[in-house]
Amino acid sequence: MAGKYELKTTHDGKFHLVLKAANGEVVLSSQGYTTKASARDGIESVRKNAPHDERFERKTSAKGQPYFVLHAVNKQVIGESQMYSSTSAMEGGIASVKSNADSPVVEVEA
């Protein structure tokens, strides 16, 4: 099974995207977008920016858990990862975003 983007409509009418790895695990989640077209632009932004390692900001939560944020060239946040148990697991998540960035889009009913 290949990775995929899931484009969902939230209960408040916004659009949200997640990038899932081939194993079904969510590796990147977006903010809420006001239009489906904006969410699709977000997917294109992931595809464009994921190959560039410098666009991934490695961070640590207040609880000491590593996670990452993917930024566009203009520093705008495109998406954020889950919290990871270790830095090496986080780096694996970044590698997964890079390798799954060109995945197909599936629209999901909320």
C-alpha positions as CSV (number, residue, x, y, z in Angstrom):
1,M,0.0,0.0,0.0
2,A,1.3,3.4,-0.9
3,G,1.0,6.6,1.1
4,K,-1.8,9.0,0.6
5,Y,-3.2,12.4,1.4
6,E,-6.6,12.4,3.1
7,L,-8.6,15.6,2.5
8,K,-11.3,15.8,5.1
9,T,-14.1,18.3,5.8
10,T,-14.3,19.1,9.6
11,H,-17.5,19.5,11.6
12,D,-17.2,23.3,11.4
13,G,-17.0,23.2,7.5
14,K,-13.2,23.7,7.2
15,F,-10.9,21.4,5.2
16,H,-8.0,19.5,6.8
17,L,-5.4,17.4,5.2
18,V,-3.3,14.6,6.6
19,L,-0.4,12.7,4.9
20,K,-0.4,9.1,5.7
21,A,2.5,6.7,5.2
22,A,2.1,3.4,3.5
23,N,1.5,1.7,6.9
24,G,-1.5,4.1,7.5
25,E,0.3,6.2,10.1
26,V,-0.3,10.0,10.0
27,V,3.1,11.7,9.3
28,L,1.9,15.3,8.7
29,S,-1.3,17.2,9.6
30,S,-2.4,20.6,8.3
31,Q,-4.2,23.6,9.8
32,G,-7.9,24.0,8.9
33,Y,-8.4,25.6,5.5
34,T,-11.5,27.7,4.7
35,T,-11.8,26.2,1.1
36,K,-11.1,22.9,-0.6
37,A,-9.0,24.8,-3.1
38,S,-6.8,26.2,-0.3
39,A,-6.4,22.7,1.1
40,R,-5.4,21.4,-2.3
41,D,-2.9,24.3,-2.5
42,G,-1.6,23.0,0.9
43,I,-1.0,19.6,-0.6
44,E,0.9,21.1,-3.5
45,S,3.0,23.1,-1.0
46,V,3.9,19.8,0.8
47,R,4.9,18.3,-2.5
48,K,7.0,21.3,-3.4
49,N,8.7,21.8,0.0
50,A,9.2,18.3,1.4
51,P,12.3,17.5,-0.7
52,H,14.1,20.4,1.1
53,D,15.5,19.3,4.4
54,E,16.0,22.9,5.6
55,R,12.2,23.4,5.4
56,F,11.7,21.0,8.3
57,E,12.0,22.6,11.7
58,R,12.9,20.1,14.3
59,K,11.4,21.0,17.7
60,T,10.8,19.6,21.2
61,S,7.6,19.9,23.1
62,A,7.3,21.2,26.6
63,K,7.2,17.5,27.7
64,G,10.5,16.8,25.9
65,Q,9.0,15.0,22.9
66,P,10.5,15.6,19.5
67,Y,8.3,16.7,16.6
68,F,8.7,18.7,13.4
69,V,7.0,21.5,11.4
70,L,7.2,21.8,7.6
71,H,7.5,25.3,6.4
72,A,7.1,26.9,3.0
73,V,9.8,29.2,1.5
74,N,8.1,32.2,3.1
75,K,8.3,30.5,6.5
76,Q,4.5,29.8,6.6
77,V,3.6,26.6,8.4
78,I,2.3,23.9,6.0
79,G,1.9,21.1,8.5
80,E,3.1,19.6,11.7
81,S,3.9,16.0,12.9
82,Q,2.7,14.0,15.8
83,M,4.9,13.8,18.9
84,Y,7.6,11.2,18.7
85,S,9.3,9.0,21.3
86,S,12.8,9.8,20.1
87,T,14.8,12.0,17.8
88,S,15.5,9.0,15.5
89,A,11.7,8.3,15.3
90,M,11.1,11.9,14.4
91,E,13.8,11.7,11.6
92,G,12.0,8.6,10.3
93,G,8.8,10.7,10.2
94,I,10.6,13.4,8.2
95,A,12.0,10.7,5.8
96,S,8.4,9.4,5.4
97,V,7.0,12.8,4.5
98,K,9.8,13.2,1.9
99,S,9.1,9.7,0.4
100,N,5.3,10.1,0.5
101,A,5.0,13.7,-0.7
102,D,3.9,12.7,-4.2
103,S,1.1,10.4,-3.0
104,P,-2.4,10.6,-4.4
105,V,-5.3,12.5,-2.7
106,V,-8.3,10.8,-1.3
107,E,-11.3,12.8,-0.2
108,V,-12.8,11.5,3.1
109,E,-16.2,12.2,4.5
110,A,-16.1,13.3,8.1
